[in-house]
Amino acid sequence: MTRLDVTGMTCSHCSAAVQRALEAVPGVKTATVDLDAGSATVDGDAPLGALVKAVADEGYSATPAS
């Protein structure tokens, strides 16, 4: 399981776009995005770089959660 801090999301449409982008990454089984917490939790074996890129391609920023 991978947890990401996601910045730039301001509404439910933003979080839905991030979730769709993460779910489209090969190796992702499920992705859950929490708008209020500014985070995403991904289950699967997708590489971190691919997850970060998918979020960036949607116009948001993601970093590994600390």
N, CA, C and O atoms as a DFTB+ gen file, in Angstrom:
264 C
 N C O
     1  1       0.840      -1.173       0.000
     2  2       0.000       0.000       0.000
     3  2       0.888       1.241       0.000
     4  3       1.874       1.315       0.732
     5  1       0.526       2.196      -0.821
     6  2       1.278       3.440      -0.946
     7  2       0.370       4.595      -0.563
     8  3      -0.784       4.659      -0.986
     9  1       0.896       5.499       0.234
    10  2       0.129       6.684       0.618
    11  2       0.823       7.924       0.054
    12  3       2.040       8.076       0.167
    13  1       0.036       8.794      -0.547
    14  2       0.554      10.017      -1.150
    15  2      -0.113      11.235      -0.529
    16  3      -1.298      11.206      -0.195
    17  1       0.658      12.301      -0.379
    18  2       0.097      13.607      -0.071
    19  2      -0.140      14.283      -1.415
    20  3       0.770      14.374      -2.239
    21  1      -1.353      14.753      -1.632
    22  2      -1.719      15.377      -2.910
    23  2      -2.096      16.822      -2.653
    24  3      -2.942      17.104      -1.805
    25  1      -1.475      17.739      -3.380
    26  2      -1.797      19.150      -3.236
    27  2      -2.434      19.674      -4.515
    28  3      -2.172      19.184      -5.614
    29  1      -3.276      20.680      -4.339
    30  2      -3.915      21.331      -5.477
    31  2      -5.366      20.946      -5.673
    32  3      -6.057      21.554      -6.491
    33  1      -5.850      19.941      -4.938
    34  2      -7.254      19.537      -5.076
    35  2      -8.124      20.506      -4.283
    36  3      -7.839      20.799      -3.122
    37  1      -9.190      21.002      -4.918
    38  2     -10.061      21.961      -4.244
    39  2     -11.525      21.527      -4.206
    40  3     -12.336      22.149      -3.519
    41  1     -11.871      20.463      -4.940
    42  2     -13.274      20.057      -4.992
    43  2     -13.381      18.561      -5.278
    44  3     -12.381      17.885      -5.521
    45  1     -14.602      18.068      -5.245
    46  2     -14.808      16.641      -5.477
    47  2     -14.448      16.230      -6.902
    48  3     -14.056      15.088      -7.140
    49  1     -14.580      17.151      -7.842
    50  2     -14.173      16.825      -9.214
    51  2     -12.659      16.622      -9.285
    52  3     -12.173      15.763     -10.021
    53  1     -11.923      17.415      -8.516
    54  2     -10.465      17.258      -8.468
    55  2     -10.096      15.885      -7.916
    56  3      -9.278      15.172      -8.497
    57  1     -10.700      15.525      -6.798
    58  2     -10.356      14.242      -6.189
    59  2     -10.769      13.079      -7.079
    60  3     -10.079      12.061      -7.124
    61  1     -11.880      13.216      -7.784
    62  2     -12.311      12.164      -8.704
    63  2     -11.323      12.020      -9.866
    64  3     -11.028      10.906     -10.298
    65  1     -10.818      13.141     -10.366
    66  2      -9.843      13.098     -11.455
    67  2      -8.555      12.413     -11.003
    68  3      -7.973      11.624     -11.747
    69  1      -8.114      12.715      -9.790
    70  2      -6.910      12.087      -9.250
    71  2      -7.147      10.592      -9.075
    72  3      -6.282       9.781      -9.410
    73  1      -8.304      10.227      -8.558
    74  2      -8.598       8.810      -8.355
    75  2      -8.612       8.053      -9.684
    76  3      -8.037       6.969      -9.780
    77  1      -9.254       8.605     -10.701
    78  2      -9.281       7.961     -12.021
    79  2      -7.874       7.814     -12.589
    80  3      -7.531       6.779     -13.160
    81  1      -7.067       8.854     -12.429
    82  2      -5.698       8.813     -12.949
    83  2      -4.890       7.727     -12.254
    84  3      -4.154       6.988     -12.907
    85  1      -5.021       7.628     -10.950
    86  2      -4.279       6.604     -10.209
    87  2      -4.758       5.203     -10.572
    88  3      -3.947       4.290     -10.723
    89  1      -6.066       5.030     -10.713
    90  2      -6.608       3.717     -11.052
    91  2      -6.200       3.266     -12.446
    92  3      -6.227       2.072     -12.742
    93  1      -5.825       4.203     -13.301
    94  2      -5.413       3.864     -14.662
    95  2      -3.962       3.417     -14.745
    96  3      -3.539       2.909     -15.784
    97  1      -3.192       3.590     -13.686
    98  2      -1.786       3.197     -13.683
    99  2      -1.703       1.671     -13.598
   100  3      -2.307       1.068     -12.711
   101  1      -0.962       1.049     -14.508
   102  2      -0.811      -0.406     -14.443
   103  2      -0.243      -0.848     -13.091
   104  3       0.725      -0.279     -12.587
   105  1      -0.866      -1.864     -12.527
   106  2      -0.429      -2.379     -11.240
   107  2      -1.259      -1.888     -10.073
   108  3      -1.127      -2.398      -8.960
   109  1      -2.118      -0.897     -10.314
   110  2      -2.973      -0.381      -9.245
   111  2      -4.225      -1.244      -9.153
   112  3      -4.932      -1.439     -10.142
   113  1      -4.491      -1.760      -7.951
   114  2      -5.717      -2.533      -7.715
   115  2      -6.851      -1.600      -7.329
   116  3      -7.939      -1.664      -7.900
   117  1      -6.591      -0.728      -6.352
   118  2      -7.582       0.257      -5.920
   119  2      -6.872       1.548      -5.545
   120  3      -5.705       1.547      -5.155
   121  1      -7.598       2.640      -5.671
   122  2      -7.087       3.947      -5.244
   123  2      -8.216       4.679      -4.548
   124  3      -9.347       4.711      -5.033
   125  1      -7.898       5.265      -3.406
   126  2      -8.870       6.042      -2.642
   127  2      -8.278       7.416      -2.392
   128  3      -7.147       7.540      -1.922
   129  1      -9.044       8.440      -2.707
   130  2      -8.571       9.815      -2.535
   131  2      -9.427      10.500      -1.478
   132  3     -10.656      10.428      -1.512
   133  1      -8.764      11.164      -0.541
   134  2      -9.444      11.900       0.520
   135  2      -9.186      13.392       0.295
   136  3      -8.099      13.896       0.577
   137  1     -10.190      14.078      -0.211
   138  2     -10.063      15.499      -0.529
   139  2      -9.715      16.321       0.711
   140  3      -8.812      17.155       0.669
   141  1     -10.426      16.090       1.811
   142  2     -10.215      16.881       3.023
   143  2      -8.816      16.700       3.591
   144  3      -8.215      17.656       4.079
   145  1      -8.299      15.484       3.530
   146  2      -6.959      15.210       4.056
   147  2      -5.865      15.522       3.044
   148  3      -4.691      15.613       3.403
   149  1      -6.248      15.689       1.775
   150  2      -5.248      15.936       0.736
   151  2      -4.336      14.740       0.546
   152  3      -3.119      14.875       0.422
   153  1      -4.954      13.558       0.526
   154  2      -4.149      12.352       0.421
   155  2      -4.792      11.326      -0.492
   156  3      -5.973      11.407      -0.830
   157  1      -3.977      10.362      -0.878
   158  2      -4.455       9.236      -1.670
   159  2      -3.790       7.978      -1.142
   160  3      -2.617       7.987      -0.769
   161  1      -4.556       6.902      -1.116
   162  2      -4.036       5.610      -0.712
   163  2      -4.207       4.670      -1.892
   164  3      -5.299       4.537      -2.444
   165  1      -3.113       4.017      -2.272
   166  2      -3.120       3.154      -3.449
   167  2      -2.717       1.750      -3.037
   168  3      -1.709       1.556      -2.358
   169  1      -3.506       0.778      -3.450
   170  2      -3.189      -0.615      -3.212
   171  2      -2.768      -1.229      -4.542
   172  3      -3.451      -1.073      -5.554
   173  1      -1.654      -1.918      -4.529
   174  2      -1.143      -2.553      -5.740
   175  2       0.365      -2.461      -5.766
   176  3       1.001      -2.080      -4.783
   177  1       0.930      -2.818      -6.919
   178  2       2.386      -2.835      -7.024
   179  2       2.928      -1.857      -8.063
   180  3       4.011      -2.060      -8.613
   181  1       2.172      -0.804      -8.324
   182  2       2.635       0.216      -9.273
   183  2       3.820       0.974      -8.680
   184  3       3.846       1.232      -7.477
   185  1       4.797       1.333      -9.505
   186  2       5.931       2.105      -8.992
   187  2       5.515       3.509      -8.555
   188  3       4.628       4.126      -9.146
   189  1       6.173       3.992      -7.515
   190  2       5.867       5.310      -6.977
   191  2       5.962       6.386      -8.049
   192  3       5.098       7.259      -8.127
   193  1       6.986       6.334      -8.861
   194  2       7.165       7.343      -9.909
   195  2       5.989       7.408     -10.866
   196  3       5.609       8.491     -11.311
   197  1       5.412       6.261     -11.185
   198  2       4.261       6.230     -12.096
   199  2       3.039       6.852     -11.434
   200  3       2.244       7.516     -12.098
   201  1       2.888       6.643     -10.141
   202  2       1.759       7.233      -9.417
   203  2       1.888       8.752      -9.360
   204  3       0.925       9.477      -9.612
   205  1       3.080       9.220      -9.028
   206  2       3.330      10.664      -8.953
   207  2       3.114      11.308     -10.317
   208  3       2.529      12.387     -10.408
   209  1       3.580      10.660     -11.370
   210  2       3.411      11.194     -12.728
   211  2       1.940      11.256     -13.118
   212  3       1.503      12.231     -13.729
   213  1       1.175      10.228     -12.772
   214  2      -0.250      10.221     -13.104
   215  2      -0.965      11.395     -12.456
   216  3      -1.812      12.033     -13.082
   217  1      -0.625      11.683     -11.205
   218  2      -1.237      12.817     -10.507
   219  2      -0.791      14.126     -11.158
   220  3      -1.604      15.025     -11.371
   221  1       0.493      14.230     -11.472
   222  2       1.028      15.449     -12.098
   223  2       0.395      15.693     -13.463
   224  3       0.131      16.836     -13.835
   225  1       0.153      14.623     -14.204
   226  2      -0.466      14.760     -15.523
   227  2      -1.874      15.336     -15.438
   228  3      -2.380      15.898     -16.409
   229  1      -2.507      15.193     -14.267
   230  2      -3.836      15.779     -14.054
   231  2      -3.758      17.217     -13.568
   232  3      -4.783      17.892     -13.465
   233  1      -2.541      17.701     -13.265
   234  2      -2.376      19.086     -12.854
   235  2      -2.219      19.285     -11.351
   236  3      -2.323      20.407     -10.855
   237  1      -1.971      18.200     -10.633
   238  2      -1.810      18.270      -9.189
   239  2      -0.403      17.801      -8.828
   240  3       0.357      17.361      -9.690
   241  1      -0.073      17.900      -7.562
   242  2       1.243      17.498      -7.107
   243  2       1.092      16.397      -6.073
   244  3       0.216      16.456      -5.210
   245  1       1.964      15.378      -6.168
   246  2       1.925      14.278      -5.204
   247  2       3.329      13.973      -4.712
   248  3       4.297      13.998      -5.472
   249  1       3.410      13.686      -3.429
   250  2       4.670      13.264      -2.809
   251  2       4.353      12.108      -1.866
   252  3       3.222      11.989      -1.393
   253  1       5.337      11.256      -1.589
   254  2       5.095      10.183      -0.628
   255  2       4.697      10.774       0.721
   256  3       5.301      11.741       1.185
   257  1       3.689      10.194       1.342
   258  2       3.240      10.687       2.649
   259  2       4.297      10.402       3.691
   260  3       4.933       9.349       3.679
   261  1       4.478      11.351       4.594
   262  2       5.490      11.159       5.642
   263  2       4.890      10.586       6.897
   264  3       5.602      10.362       7.876
